[in-house]
Amino acid sequence: MGDRNLGRREFVRLAAGGALAAPALAQAAARGGPARKKALFVHGGWEGHDPIGCRDLFVPWLRENAFDVVVSDTQAPYADAALMKTIDLVVQVWTMGTIAKAPLAGLLAAVKGGTGLAGWHGGLGDAYRQETEYEYMVGGNWVAHPGGVVDYTVNITDHQDPVTAGLTDFKVHSEQYLMHVNPNNQVLATTTFDGAVDPWIDGYTMPVAWKKTYGKGRVFYTSLGHTAEVFKIPQALAIAQRGMLWASDSRYEPTPSLVRPVYPGK
């Protein structure tokens, strides 16, 4: 998985403003909207997906990039309608677990009304397994990672979108997610299974990053990010950072049409 020898200081430096994030940052600065935005970072659930490490990586980066950030280790803020009306971006790292009716309804209503939603791996794509409307909003849900932690390749399939523009294919040593997905998401990157573990999935092409909308809200997801260590890979870090920036513009730009009839292979 990338360079395993990066120290913590170098890791934070990459997240704080690496060159690969620059195109999206420049585009965000050129657009309208407030000088500062407001983000809600919610973390919890299964600790194996490193919610604390992800918080410590991305919350400082958000603050350094013109976000006022509310950080919560509970889902209670979702049920605060007055707060949610002020939130431009929700970033959630909450694998599995359950969610009560009031916070779920609040999250769904906020995104449908124009709050952006972004997240990665199980923190967004394997949360609240019993909540089908939540899965409908996200655009997919985790079902398997054959072989556990394996070596695989991420293929950039959309070279025009600002989230992935200028990025090249890259290798990852992590969980290769097989997901059930909305076939009309705008897919930005994919991975292809080789069948070494389960021969019946040899050649399966699966989205790794996508964009969609839910009501007026923009939704961004990447299956990368099993732990914060994965974001030592510059391309993986850039995809997550740019995706958050894109989602945060929901309230300030027209709702895009992102439906795609198919997604490309590698």
VENNOR-V417229 format. One record per pair of residues at least 12 apart in sequence whose ideal C-beta (glycine too) atoms are under 10 Angstrom apart, sorted by the first residue. I is the first residue (numbers start at 1). J is the second residue. Records with the same first field share a line. If there is no record, write none. Layout:
I = J  J
//
This chain:
1 = 149  151  171  172  173  174  226  227  229  230  231  232  233  236
2 = 170  171  172  173  174  229  230  231  232  233  234  235  236  237
3 = 232  233  234
4 = 173  229  232
5 = 232
6 = 229  232  233
8 = 56  57
10 = 232
11 = 53  56  57  228  229  231  232  237
12 = 56  57  60  61
14 = 57  61  231  232  233  234  237  238  241
15 = 56  57  58  60  61  62  64  228  231  232  237  240  241
16 = 57  60  61  63  64  65  241
17 = 61  64  65  241
18 = 61  234  237  238  241
19 = 166  234  238
20 = 166  167  234  235  236  237  238  239  241  242
21 = 61  65  234  237  238  239  240  241  242  244  245
22 = 166  238  242
23 = 162  163  164  165  166  167  238  242
24 = 65  161  162  163  164  165  166  238  239  241  242  243  244  245  246
25 = 65  66  241  242  245
26 = 162
27 = 162  165  242  245  246  249
28 = 65  66  162  242  245  246  248  249  252
29 = 65  66
31 = 245  249  252  253
32 = 249  252  253
33 = 66  88  248  249  251  252  253
34 = 66  68  88  251  252
35 = 66
36 = 63  65  66  67  68  88
37 = 62  65  66  67  68  69  86  87  88  89  116  245  248  249  251  252
38 = 62  67  68  69  70  83  86  87  88  89  115  248
39 = 58  59  62  63  65  67  68  69  70  71  87  88  89  90  91  115  116  118  244  247  248
40 = 67  69  70  71  72  77  78  80  83  84  86  87  88  89  90  91  92  107  110  115  117
41 = 54  55  58  59  62  67  69  70  71  72  73  77  89  90  91  92  93
42 = 55  70  71  72  73  74  75  76  77  78  90  91  92  93  94  103  107  119  123  127
43 = 55  56  58  59  71  72  73  74  91  92  93  94  123
44 = 72  73  74  75  92  93  94  95  97  123  127
45 = 73  75  92  93  94  95  96  97  98  99  122  123  126  127  128
46 = 94  95  96  97  122  123  126  127
47 = 95
48 = 95  96  122  226  227
49 = 93  94  95  96  120  121  122  123  126  175  225  226  227  228
50 = 93  95  121  123  225  226  227  228  229  230
51 = 73  92  93  94  95  122  123  227  228
52 = 73  93  228
53 = 93  227  228  229  231
54 = 91  93  119  120  121  123  225  227  228  230  231  240
55 = 69  71  73  91  93  228
56 = 228
57 = 225  228  229  231  232  237  240
58 = 91  93  118  120  225  228  231  237  240  241  244
59 = 71  91
61 = 237  240  241  244
62 = 89  91  241  244  245  248
65 = 241  244  245  248
66 = 245  248
67 = 88  89  91  244  245  248
68 = 86  87  88
69 = 89  91
70 = 83  86  87  90
71 = 91
73 = 94
74 = 94  103
75 = 92  94  97  98  99  100  102  103  104  106  107  127  128
76 = 100  102  103  106
77 = 90  103  106  107  110
78 = 90  92  99  100  102  103  104  105  106  107  108  109  110
79 = 99  100  101  102  103  104  105  106  107
80 = 102  103  106  110
81 = 102  105  106  109  110
83 = 106  110
84 = 103  106  107  109  110  111  113  115
85 = 109  110  113  114  115
86 = 110  115
87 = 110  111  114  115  116  117  248  251
88 = 114  115  116  247  248  249  250  251  252
89 = 115  116  117  118  217  218  220  244  245  246  247  248  249  250  251
90 = 107  110  111  115  116  117  118  119  124  217  219  244  247  248
91 = 116  117  118  119  120  123  124  220  240  243  244  247  248
92 = 107  117  118  119  120  123  124  127  138
93 = 119  120  121  122  123  124  127  225  228
94 = 119  122  123  124  126  127  128
95 = 121  122  123  124  125  126  127  128  129  142
96 = 122  123  126  127  128  129  142
97 = 126  127  128  129
98 = 127  128  129  130  131
99 = 127  128  130  131  134
101 = 131
104 = 128  131  133  134
105 = 133
107 = 128  131  134  137
108 = 131  133  134  136  137  214  215  217
109 = 215  217
110 = 215  217
111 = 134  137  138  213  214  215  216  217  218  219  247  250
112 = 137  213  214  215  216  217
113 = 214  215  216  217  250  251
114 = 215  216  217  218  250  251  252  255
115 = 214  215  216  217  218  247  248  250  251
116 = 213  216  217  218  219  220  243  244  245  246  247  248  249  250  251  252
117 = 137  138  212  214  217  218  219  220  221  244  247  248  250
118 = 211  218  219  220  221  222  240  241  242  243  244  245  246  247  248
119 = 138  219  220  221  222  225  240  243  244  247
120 = 209  220  221  222  223  224  225  226  230  231  236  239  240  243  244
121 = 142  145  174  175  177  221  222  223  224  225  226  227  230  240
122 = 141  142  145  175  177  223  225  226
123 = 221  225  226
124 = 137  138  139  140  141  142  219  220  221  222  223  225
125 = 138  139  140  141  142  143  177  179  180  181  221  222  223  225
126 = 138  140  141  142  143  145  177  179  223
127 = 141  142
128 = 141
129 = 141  142
133 = 214
134 = 214
135 = 180  181  182
136 = 182  214
137 = 212  213  214  215  217  219
138 = 179  181  182  185  210  212  214  219  220  221
139 = 179  181  182  183  184  185  186  187  207  210  211  212  213  214  219  220  221  258
140 = 177  179  180  181  182  183  185  206  207  210  212  221  223
141 = 177  179  180  181
142 = 175  177  178  179  180  223
143 = 177  178  179  180  181
144 = 175  176  177  178  179  180  197  198  201
145 = 174  175  176  177  178  179  197  223  226
146 = 175  176  177  178  193  194  195  196  197  198  201  204
147 = 175  176  193  194  196  197  198
148 = 174  175  176  197  226
149 = 172  173  174  175  176  226
150 = 172  173  174  175  176  193  194  196  197
151 = 171  172  173  174  176  194  196
152 = 171  172  173  174  175  176  177  191  192  193  194  206  208
153 = 169  170  171  172  176  190  191  192  194  208  266
154 = 167  168  169  170  171  172  174  176  189  190  191  192  208  209  222  223  224  233  235  236  239  266
155 = 168  169  170  189  190  191  192  205  208  264  265  266
156 = 168  169  170  188  189  190  208  209  235  239  266
157 = 169  187  188  189  190  205  207  208  209  263  264  265  266
158 = 186  187  188  189  190  209  210  211  260  263  264
159 = 188
160 = 188
161 = 186  187  188  189  209  211  242  246  258
162 = 188  242  243  245  246
163 = 186  188  189  209  210  211  220  222  238  239  240  241  242  243  244  245  246  247
164 = 188  189  209  235  238  239  242  243
165 = 188  238  242
166 = 235  238
167 = 188  189  234  235  236  238  239  242
168 = 234  235
169 = 189  191  235  266
170 = 189  224  233  234  235  236  239
171 = 233  235
172 = 191  208  223  224  226  230  233  235  236
173 = 226  229  230  233
174 = 223  224  225  226  227  229  230  233  236
175 = 223  224  225  226  227  230
176 = 191  192  193  194  197  204  206  208  223  226
177 = 191  206  207  208  222  223  224  225  226
178 = 191  193  198  201  204  206  223
179 = 206  207  208  210  221  223
181 = 206  207  210  212  221  223  263
182 = 207  210  212  259  260
183 = 207  259  260  261  262  263
184 = 210  212  258  259  260  261  262  263
185 = 207  209  210  211  212  213  219  221  258  259  260  263
186 = 207  209  210  211  212  213  220  256  257  258  259  260  263
187 = 205  206  207  208  209  210  211  212  258  260  262  263  264
188 = 207  208  209  210  211  220  221  222  239  242  243  263
189 = 207  208  209  210  222  223  224  235  236  239  263  266
190 = 204  205  206  207  208  209  210  263  264  265  266
191 = 204  205  206  207  208  223  224  266
192 = 204  205  206  265  266
193 = 205  206
203 = 265  266
204 = 265
205 = 263  264  265  266
206 = 223  263
207 = 221  222  223  263
208 = 221  222  223  224  236  239
209 = 221  222  223  224  236  239  240  242  243
210 = 222  223  243  258  260  263
211 = 243  246  247  256  258  260
212 = 256  258  259  260
213 = 247  250  255  256  257  258  259
214 = 250
215 = 250  255
216 = 250  251  254  255
217 = 247  250  251  255
218 = 243  246  247  248  249  250  251  253  255  256  258
219 = 243  246  247  250  258
220 = 239  240  242  243  244  245  246  247  248
221 = 243  247
222 = 236  239  240  243
224 = 236  237  239  240
225 = 237  239  240
//
